[in-house]
Amino acid sequence: MNERAATFEKTPGWLDWHPRPSKPGFVPPPGAVDAHCHVFGPGAKFPFAPERKYTPCDASKDQLYALRDHLGFSRNVIVQATCHGSDNRALVDAIAHSNGRARGVASIKPEISDDDLNALNAAGVRGVRFNFVKRLVDALPREPLMEIASRIRPLGWHIVIYFEAPELPELYDFFTSLPTPVVVDHMGRPDVSKPVHGPEFELFIKLMCENENFWSKVTCPERLSNEGPPHYADVAPFARRVVEEFPDRVLWGTDWPHPNLKSHMPDDAWLVDFIPRIATTPQLQQKLLVDNPMRLYWPEEHKGEAQ
């Protein structure tokens, strides 16, 4: 026990997730999906990867699903975090215990077998995530991603990419060559101290505008804001622009349990109450929270409802 505790000692400065989030004022529409969240361990059952760049607190599936119910959501899309590497057991376990109310985005390596890919698909995985944030990876995964993209395309999966705004010019041509739907985490992490119509964010808008296979998550104001909680007012114009210009290709999520935050830990109700500031009509809220994630992660149910 002592050995395990020493092995998985939390990264210094890491803030634990909010233990008692308040009830949000905004009520999500029926069927709303938290389309970006994580599970961590518990480390005693699902060890963290030796190559990880950080060690998180435990954040279990039961705690995630309790938060979902408290906030008024119906479903989750659980994204594999880098601290678990390509060991997707915690993710698969969480989906298996969701009663069909969770889907997943995995992390895989090019050498994965077809049998293992098919097993992940059967388990409810619908995408694969690649990290291009230089401080979180040892090498940019261009070649592995292109190889994996060709293998997941027949499954109907998509690719999730995580990068920061200054890195987009270097990566733009590579990203646009990807043959699957592509979901960008957190609007490409814009610098919200710069103009919403400035050249840096305009490049991201161009990426979305000229490539109809690209989607964006309008998530993580707690990471992007310089003004801080509870309103994250400096982030709202960026997210609102993306929602209004690309209403059929946007997703929202809590990012619970907010990996590696060191400035403040948000009350998750603040993040829910951020939604009507960026999706300002019931129609936009329905697309953001229900129609879009259902189309991407539960297409068999979405088609049935559309008939």
N, C-alpha and C positions, 0 to 999 in steps of 0.2 A: 504493500500500500504506500509506504513512504517513497519507494523507488518510483512508482507510477506518478505520485504527486510531484516529485522533483522533475520527472521527465516532461510533464505537462503543466509546468508552472506558467501561469498567465503572463503575457508580455507586460513589462512594467508600464504604467500609465494608462493601460486599457481600462475603459469604463464598462461596467456591467450594464446589461439592458435594464430599462426602467421597470422596477418591480411592481408598481401599482399605477399603470396608465389610467388617465381619466377617461370619461365617456365623451366621444367627440360630439360636437354640435351638428355636424353634417351627417346625414343618414344616407349611406350608399344605396343605390338602387338594388332591387332583388337580384340575386345571382352575381353580385360583384366579386371580382377576383383580385386578390393581392398577388400580383404577377412578378414580384421580385422579393424573395425572402430566403433565409438560409436555416439550416440546422447545423449545430456544432456538437459532435459527439452524441451523447456524453463520452468523454475520453476513455473512461473505463471499459466501455463496450465497443466504441468505434475510434481507435487511436488516430491521432493526428499524424500527418505525413512527416517523415524525417526531413524532407527538403523544404518544409514550410518556412515562410518569412515572418510569421507571427504565430503566437499561441493564444487562442481565444479562451473565453469563458465557456463553460458548457451551456448549450441552448438546445433543449430537446424538442422533439416533435410534439409532445404533449403540451409544452409551454407555448409553442407556436400556434397550435390549434386552439388553445384557450384564448390567446390574443385575438385570433381571427374572429371567434365568436363574440368576444367583448367589443370589438370595433365594428361589428355588423357586417362582416364579409362572409361569403359562402365557400370560396375556394382559394387554393394557394398554388402558385408556381414556385417550386423550391429550386434554387440555383446552387449548384455545387461551388463551394468556396475554396480558395486556394490552399487553405490550411489542411484540407483533406486530400490534396493532390488529385490523382486519378483513381483513388479508392472511393467508389461511389456507394459503399454499403450503407452509410448513414442516410443518404438521400433515398435509396431504394427502400430501405426500411420505413422511412417516413411516408413515402407514397403508399406502401403496402398497407399502412394502418390509417389511411385517410378516408376509407369508404368511398373511393372514387372521386374524392374532392380535392386531390392534388395531382399535379403533373410535375415533371422535373426537367432540368437542364444539367447535363452531366459534364464531366471533364474526362477526356479519353486520350489515349496515345495512339499513334499510327499503327502500332503492332497489335492492336486489339483484334481478336478473331471475329469472324462473321457471326459465329454462335453467340459470343458475348454481346455484340451489337444487337442482335435480334432479341437477346434476353433483356437488355436495357429497354428496347422498344416495347416489349411485352409488359415490362414493369411500369411503363408510363412515362418514360423519358421521351422528349420531343425535340430536344436541341442539344447542342454542345457549346461550351463556353471556352473562349480563348482570351488570355490576358495580355495586353500590349502595354501596360503601364510599366515603364522601365524599372521603377523602384521595387516592383513586386515580382519580376521575373529575371532570370539569369540571361536569357536570350529571347529575342522576338521570334514567335513561332510561325513564321511565314510558310516554310516548306511543309511542316507537319499539318498546318491548317489546310493547305491546298489539297494534300493527299486525303485527309479525312473528309473534306467537303465532297469529294467525288464519291466517297463510300456511303455517306449519310444521305445523299440526295435521293436515292431510290426509296428510302424510308419516309421521305416527306419531312425530314427534320430541318431545322434552321440552325444558324450559327449566331451566337451571342458574342459580341466583341466589347472589350473594355479598354479604353484608351483615354488620354487627356488631350485637351484641345491643341496644345503646341505640337503634338505628335502627328496630327492629322495630315498636314501637307506632305510629310514623308511617306505616309501610309495610304494616301488617297487612292492612287492607281491600283495598288494591291487589293484594297478592300473592294473596289468596284469590279474587280475581276472575279470575285467569288460567285459560284454558280447557284447558290441557294438563297432563300430569304435570309436577311441579316438583321439582327436586332442590336442596336447600340445602347449600351448601358449609360444611363444618367446624362443623356444629351451630349456625350463626348466630353463631359466634365468642363464646361465653359468657365472662363474667368469672368464672373459676374460683375467685377468692377469695371469691365470694358463695356462699350455700347452694345446693346442688343442687335443693332443694325451695323455694327462694326465689322471689319474684314475677317476677324477670327471666327465669329459665329456665323457670318455669311457663308463661309466655306462649308460649315456643317449643314446649313440650310441648302446649299447647292448639292451636297451629297444626297440629302433626302429628296430634293426636287427632281434631280436627274436620274435617280435610281429607284424605281418603284418597288424593288425588292427589299428596300431598306425601311426598317421600323426604328422607333426610338422610345426608350423608357424615360418618362418625365419624372424622374425619381431623385431622391437624396438631396433635398434642399438643405438638410442639416450638414451635409458635406461641402456644399457649394457656397453657402451664404457667408458673407462677411458681416452682415448686420445681426444675424443670429436669430434665436427663437423669441417668441413663439410663431411669428408670422413669416419669417424668411422673405421679406418683401423684395429684396434685391434679386432673388431667384425667380420670382413669379413672372416678370415680363418675358424671360427666356422660355420658360415652360409653356406659358400661355401662347406664345407665338408658334411653338411647335404643335401644340394641340389644335390651334385654329387653322394652321396651314396644312396639316397632315392628319385630319381627324380620324381617318380610317387606318392609320399606321402608328398609333401611340398606345403605350401601356403604362400602368402605374403600379407601384408597390411600396411597401414599407421599408424594405432593406433590413428588416429585423433579423438578428439582434444588433444591427449597426456595427459591423466589424471595424475594430481598430480605431474607434473614435476616442479622442483625447481632450477635445475642447469642452464638449457638453454632451450629455445623453438626452435625446429628445423623449418627451412624453409622446407616445405614438398617436395619441389623439390630435396633437398639433399637426402631424403629417396628414391625417385624414381631413382635418379642417383646412388644409392647404388646397385640397382638390377643387372646391368651388372658386378659388381664386385663379385657377389656371384652366379649368373647364367650366365656363361661366353659365352654361345653359343645361337643362336636363338632357337635351339631345347629345351634347358633347360628353356629358358625364356617362350616359348610357354606352356610348361608343368606347370611351376610355376604359371603363370599369367592367363592362359585360361583353359587348359585341366583339370587340377586337381580341381580347384574350381567349374568348370561346372559339373564335375562328382559327386562332393559331394553335391552341393547345387541346381543345375538345372539338375538332372539326366534325366528327361524326354526330355529335349532339347539335352543333350549330346548324348543320345541313338539315337535320330533322326538324328543327324549329322553323327553318326558313321555308319548308315545303307547305 
